[in-house]
Amino acid sequence: MSTNFEQKDTTTEEWAFNVWSDHRDWCIRCSQKNNKLLFDDQTKTSKCTKCEHIETYEDADWKILQAKRYVTTQYMPGKYLFNNLSVEEIFQKYLREQSHIDWSSWLLHDYMIAKLKQDKPTQDKLLETANLIVEKMNYDAKPWNAIFEKMNNQQDFELFHQIPQIIYEFAEKKFLDVVQKEELPFIMNDYAATLNSIYNYSRWKNDRITCWITSEIIKLCDLESYAMEAYTKCFNCDPILENFSDDILTDKKREFDLEETYIQWELNLADSYLADQQALVAVWSAYNALTAKLGIHAIWPPTNVISFDITTVAKVAKLVNDPELFRFYDLATDLNSVDAKKAGYYAEYFIKKVRELLPKITSHKQEQTKTATAYIA
């Protein structure tokens, strides 16, 4: 993968930066530039907007691909399912498109999202819609009133877990339309990877609520234990999720420095991996923290993720004028597969070295990016 060390990023398309997208929307022939694909359901093909490469899919593969794309566009974590709809339009969905259960789930989901975001106008709109349903359909108002009363008076964070649960159930239902039940774990692995990408994008957008929702949806996915442990460890180490439930229940607003919390996140991961005797990924996480502070690595966009290889690490070590940094990296990674204890020893020193270097590096991102780019040039 190219980095600012090797090639100046030329991607300028708005979709690649200001809205979330991932690899299944990018041309496989132009992946470094993230060129967007156009999909044709009639011919079951995708076409690159730049190189015009056309990819043809078998029926089964096309259905799976489109199910994956549908889930992430229609059930995007943190977004309202009744997005930008008026009271009348939401009401018409109940009459013409959705079952009572599905519509009610969407209503519950959106109302709880609005509570998380303290979006009173949306809460009022949804309550008005519910009242319209009761009036027009001659329903008993008591069950609806009880639901809204519970949501409005809820002091226990547990009710908010309905949000990721509803998203997961709709995603699972869509996937089961195109695959057999025994195939579901495979598609869920891919879905979890997609959610992880959404988490990173949401973090870059300073959207703490969506980060929490996304991390909770992943916990519901049918994954192998090792994969679930990896995701759980990752999110548990992220400072922006600390005390999230308490903050919501007490209406406490927190401001986060995205760069500093990202650096701390990577350092937390490094310590956690080191404690589990995973020297390679411990060094990698600490390296991400250092390069983020240098302004040559970022969690998003994906074109700004720096390589973790011997050549690039050597350049970074030279940039910070610390040859020991490279020596500790080289020894830790070289011994990783043959002597875990020794690898851990050198990984620990690599992490300590990074911690020593971080306070010495100015936080002016533009200045650091300019320095790094000029050095490589």
C-alpha positions in Angstrom: 0.0 0.0 0.0 1.4 3.4 -1.0 1.9 6.0 1.7 3.0 9.7 1.8 6.5 8.4 2.0 6.3 6.9 -1.5 3.6 8.7 -3.4 1.6 11.9 -3.0 -2.1 11.0 -2.6 -4.0 12.3 -5.6 -7.5 11.3 -4.6 -9.8 14.3 -4.5 -13.2 12.8 -5.1 -15.6 13.9 -2.3 -17.1 10.4 -2.0 -13.8 8.9 -0.9 -13.4 11.3 2.0 -16.6 12.9 3.2 -18.9 9.9 2.9 -18.1 6.4 4.0 -17.2 3.8 1.4 -15.2 0.6 1.3 -13.4 -1.8 -1.0 -16.5 -3.3 -2.6 -17.3 0.1 -4.1 -13.8 0.6 -5.5 -12.3 -0.6 -8.8 -9.9 -3.6 -8.2 -7.7 -2.3 -11.0 -7.4 1.2 -9.6 -7.5 0.4 -5.8 -4.8 2.9 -5.0 -6.9 5.8 -6.3 -10.2 4.5 -4.8 -12.0 4.9 -8.1 -15.8 4.4 -7.7 -17.8 1.6 -9.3 -21.2 1.8 -11.0 -23.4 -1.2 -10.6 -25.9 -2.5 -13.2 -28.5 -4.9 -11.8 -29.8 -5.9 -15.2 -26.4 -7.1 -16.5 -25.0 -8.0 -13.1 -21.9 -6.0 -13.8 -19.8 -3.2 -12.2 -18.0 -0.6 -14.2 -15.1 1.7 -13.1 -15.8 5.4 -13.5 -12.1 6.0 -14.5 -10.6 3.0 -16.3 -14.0 1.7 -17.5 -13.0 -1.9 -16.4 -16.2 -4.1 -16.4 -16.6 -6.9 -13.9 -19.3 -9.6 -14.5 -20.7 -11.6 -11.6 -22.5 -14.9 -11.3 -26.1 -14.7 -10.1 -25.3 -16.0 -6.6 -22.2 -13.7 -6.1 -24.2 -10.7 -7.4 -27.0 -11.3 -4.9 -24.5 -11.6 -2.0 -22.6 -8.5 -3.1 -25.8 -6.4 -3.4 -27.1 -7.7 0.0 -23.8 -6.5 1.6 -24.1 -3.1 -0.1 -27.8 -2.9 0.8 -27.2 -3.6 4.5 -24.5 -0.9 4.8 -26.5 1.7 3.0 -30.0 1.0 4.4 -28.9 0.0 7.9 -25.9 2.3 8.4 -25.1 2.5 12.2 -25.9 5.8 13.7 -28.3 7.0 10.9 -32.0 7.3 11.1 -33.8 4.5 9.3 -36.7 7.0 8.5 -34.1 9.4 7.3 -35.3 12.8 6.1 -38.9 11.6 6.0 -41.9 13.7 7.0 -44.6 12.4 9.4 -46.9 11.7 6.4 -44.1 9.8 4.5 -43.3 7.7 7.6 -47.0 6.9 8.0 -47.3 5.9 4.3 -44.4 3.4 4.9 -46.5 1.8 7.5 -49.5 1.5 5.2 -47.7 0.4 2.0 -44.2 -1.0 2.6 -43.6 -2.4 6.0 -45.2 -4.8 8.4 -46.3 -3.6 11.8 -43.3 -5.3 13.5 -40.7 -3.9 11.1 -42.2 -0.4 11.2 -42.4 -0.4 15.0 -38.8 -1.5 15.2 -37.7 1.3 12.9 -39.7 3.8 15.1 -38.1 2.4 18.3 -34.6 2.5 16.7 -34.9 6.1 15.5 -36.5 7.4 18.7 -33.6 5.9 20.7 -31.0 7.3 18.3 -32.7 10.7 18.7 -32.5 10.4 22.5 -28.7 9.6 22.2 -28.2 12.6 20.0 -30.6 14.8 22.1 -32.4 15.5 18.9 -35.8 16.7 20.3 -37.4 17.7 16.9 -36.9 14.1 15.6 -38.3 12.7 18.9 -41.4 14.9 18.6 -41.9 14.0 14.9 -41.8 10.2 15.7 -44.2 10.7 18.6 -46.5 12.6 16.3 -46.3 9.8 13.7 -47.1 7.1 16.4 -50.1 9.2 17.4 -51.2 9.4 13.8 -51.0 5.6 13.5 -53.1 5.2 16.6 -55.7 7.6 15.3 -55.9 6.4 11.7 -55.8 2.7 12.4 -58.0 2.9 15.5 -55.4 1.2 17.7 -55.4 1.2 21.5 -53.1 4.1 22.5 -52.1 2.6 25.9 -49.4 0.2 24.6 -47.8 3.0 22.5 -47.9 5.5 25.3 -46.3 2.9 27.6 -43.4 2.4 25.1 -42.7 6.1 24.8 -43.0 6.6 28.5 -40.5 3.9 29.1 -38.1 5.3 26.6 -38.4 8.9 28.0 -38.1 7.9 31.6 -35.4 5.3 31.1 -32.5 5.7 33.6 -31.0 2.3 32.8 -28.6 2.3 29.8 -29.8 -1.2 28.8 -32.7 0.1 26.6 -30.2 1.8 24.3 -28.9 -1.7 23.4 -32.1 -2.0 21.3 -30.4 0.1 18.7 -27.6 -2.3 17.7 -29.9 -5.2 18.2 -32.4 -3.9 15.7 -29.7 -3.1 13.1 -28.2 -6.6 13.6 -31.5 -8.4 13.2 -32.4 -6.5 9.9 -28.9 -7.2 8.6 -29.1 -10.9 9.5 -32.5 -11.2 7.9 -31.2 -9.6 4.6 -28.2 -11.9 4.5 -30.4 -15.0 5.1 -32.3 -14.0 1.9 -29.2 -14.8 -0.2 -27.3 -17.5 1.8 -28.1 -20.6 3.7 -27.9 -20.5 7.5 -24.7 -22.5 7.6 -23.1 -19.9 5.4 -24.0 -17.0 7.6 -20.8 -17.0 9.7 -18.8 -16.4 6.6 -20.8 -13.4 5.5 -20.9 -12.1 9.1 -17.1 -12.1 9.2 -17.1 -9.8 6.2 -19.9 -7.7 7.7 -17.8 -7.2 10.9 -14.8 -6.1 8.8 -17.1 -3.6 7.1 -18.4 -2.4 10.5 -14.8 -1.9 11.6 -14.2 0.3 8.7 -17.4 2.3 9.5 -16.1 2.6 13.1 -12.8 4.1 11.9 -14.6 6.5 9.6 -17.1 7.5 12.3 -14.2 8.1 14.7 -12.6 10.4 12.1 -15.9 12.3 12.0 -15.8 12.6 15.8 -19.1 10.6 16.0 -18.8 8.9 19.3 -22.4 7.6 19.3 -22.0 5.8 16.0 -18.7 4.3 17.2 -20.5 2.8 20.2 -23.4 1.5 18.1 -21.0 0.0 15.6 -18.9 -1.7 18.2 -22.0 -3.2 19.8 -23.4 -4.5 16.5 -20.1 -6.4 16.0 -20.5 -8.0 19.4 -23.8 -9.5 18.1 -22.3 -11.1 15.0 -21.7 -14.8 14.8 -17.8 -14.7 14.8 -15.1 -17.1 15.8 -14.0 -16.5 19.4 -10.5 -15.3 18.3 -12.1 -12.7 16.0 -14.5 -11.5 18.6 -11.7 -11.2 21.1 -9.7 -9.1 18.7 -12.6 -6.7 18.0 -13.5 -6.5 21.7 -9.9 -5.7 22.7 -9.6 -3.1 20.0 -12.7 -1.2 21.1 -12.1 -1.6 24.8 -8.8 0.2 24.3 -10.3 3.2 22.6 -10.5 6.2 25.0 -13.5 7.7 23.2 -15.7 4.9 24.4 -14.7 5.2 28.1 -17.6 6.0 30.4 -19.9 6.2 27.3 -23.0 4.9 29.1 -22.5 7.1 32.2 -22.1 10.1 30.0 -25.3 9.4 28.1 -27.4 8.9 31.3 -26.0 12.1 32.9 -26.2 14.1 29.7 -22.5 14.8 30.0 -20.9 16.1 26.8 -17.2 15.4 26.2 -14.8 16.9 23.7 -12.1 14.7 22.3 -8.9 15.6 20.5 -9.1 13.0 17.7 -5.3 12.9 17.1 -4.4 12.6 20.8 -7.0 10.0 21.5 -6.0 8.0 18.4 -2.4 8.0 19.6 -3.5 6.9 23.1 -5.7 4.2 21.6 -2.7 2.7 19.7 -0.5 2.9 22.8 -3.3 1.2 24.8 -3.4 -1.5 22.2 0.4 -1.9 22.2 0.4 -2.5 26.0 -2.5 -4.9 25.7 -0.9 -6.9 22.9 2.4 -6.9 24.8 0.7 -8.3 27.9 -0.7 -11.1 25.7 2.8 -11.8 24.3 1.9 -10.6 20.8 5.1 -8.7 20.1 4.5 -8.1 16.4 1.2 -6.3 16.7 2.3 -4.6 19.9 5.2 -3.0 17.9 2.8 -2.2 15.0 0.4 -0.4 17.3 3.1 1.7 18.9 4.5 2.5 15.4 1.0 3.7 14.4 1.0 6.0 17.4 4.4 7.5 16.4 3.5 8.0 12.8 0.2 9.5 13.6 2.0 12.1 15.8 4.4 12.8 12.9 1.3 13.5 10.7 2.1 10.8 8.2 -0.5 8.2 9.2 -4.2 8.6 9.9 -7.1 6.3 10.8 -9.0 7.7 7.8 -9.0 8.1 4.8 -7.7 4.7 3.8 -5.2 6.2 1.4 -3.3 7.7 4.4 -2.4 4.4 6.2 1.3 4.0 6.4 3.1 0.7 5.6 4.6 -1.4 8.4 7.6 -2.8 6.7 11.4 -2.8 7.2 12.0 -0.1 4.6 9.4 2.3 5.8 10.2 1.8 9.5 13.9 2.5 8.7 12.8 5.8 7.1 10.7 6.8 10.1 13.6 5.9 12.5 15.9 8.2 10.4 13.3 10.9 10.3 13.1 11.0 14.2 16.9 10.6 14.3 16.8 7.5 16.6 18.5 4.4 15.2 17.6 2.4 18.3 14.0 2.6 17.3 14.7 0.6 14.2 17.0 -1.8 16.1 14.2 -2.7 18.6 11.7 -3.1 15.7 14.1 -5.3 13.8 14.9 -7.6 16.8 11.3 -7.8 18.0 9.8 -8.7 14.6 12.7 -11.0 13.7 12.3 -13.0 16.9 8.5 -12.9 16.9 8.0 -16.4 15.4 11.0 -18.2 17.1 11.3 -16.7 20.6 8.2 -15.0 22.0 9.9 -14.0 25.2 12.9 -12.3 23.6 10.6 -10.7 21.0 8.4 -9.3 23.8 11.6 -7.9 25.5 12.5 -5.9 22.5 8.9 -5.0 21.8 8.7 -3.5 25.2 11.7 -1.3 24.6 10.3 -0.3 21.2 7.1 0.9 22.9 9.1 2.7 25.6 11.2 4.4 22.9 8.0 5.6 21.2 6.6 7.0 24.5 9.9 8.9 24.9 9.8 10.3 21.4 6.1 11.4 21.4 6.4 14.5 23.7 9.3 15.7 21.6 7.3 15.9 18.4 5.3 19.0 17.7 1.6 18.5 17.1 1.3 20.8 14.2 0.1 18.4 11.6 0.7 20.5 8.5 4.2 21.3 9.5 5.0 17.7 10.2 3.5 16.5 7.0 5.5 19.1 5.1 8.7 18.0 6.8 8.1 14.3 6.2 7.2 14.9 2.5 10.2 17.1 2.0 12.5 14.5 3.6 11.3 11.7 1.4 11.4 13.9 -1.7 
